[in-house]
Amino acid sequence: MLAFMKSIQGDIWRGTRAIEAFLTAQEADDEESLNRDGKNCEENESNIMKNFPKTFIKD
């Protein structure tokens, strides 16, 4: 019975470590995505500000 409990404890430990690794990877992916979205937003805002005056000028 003790061997079985140690086996289960090992399985729980491995599962916990796998979950922690997964969550760490997800957090890194989320942060990268937010950084990418922020950069895209800044680029879009810059393009809008460059082209905004041209919107109201008729040739």
N, C-alpha and C positions, 0 to 999 in steps of 0.2 A: 504494500500500500504506500509506503514511504517513497519508493521509486516512482510510482505513478504520480504522486503529488509533486515530486521534483520535476517530473517530465511536464506536467501541466504548468508548473511555475515557469519553466523554461519557455514553453510555448507562449505563455502570457507575456513574458519579457520580450521575446522576439516580435510578437505582435505589437507590443507597445512601441518598440524601437522602429518598426516599419511604419506605424502611424505617425510617429514624430518626424521621420524622414520625409514622408509624404506631405505632411503639413508644412514643413520647412520649405520644401520645393514649391508648394502652392503659394506660400507667402512670397517667395522670391519671384515667381511668375507674376503674381498680382502687382508687386512693386514695379517690376519691369514694364508691365502693361500700363500702369498709371503714369510712369515716367514717359513712355512713348506717347500716350494720349495727351499728356501735358505739352510735350514738344509739338505735336500736331496742332494742338489748339493755339499755341504761340505762333506757329507758322501761318495758320489760317488768319489769325488776328492781324499779323504783319501784312499779309497779302491784302486783306480787306482795307487796312489803313492806307496802303499804297495806292489802291485802285479806287477808293471811295470818292475822292475829288473828281475823277474822270467820269463818274456816273452822272454827274449833273452838268457836265460841259457838253454842249452840242456842237458838232463840227459843221 
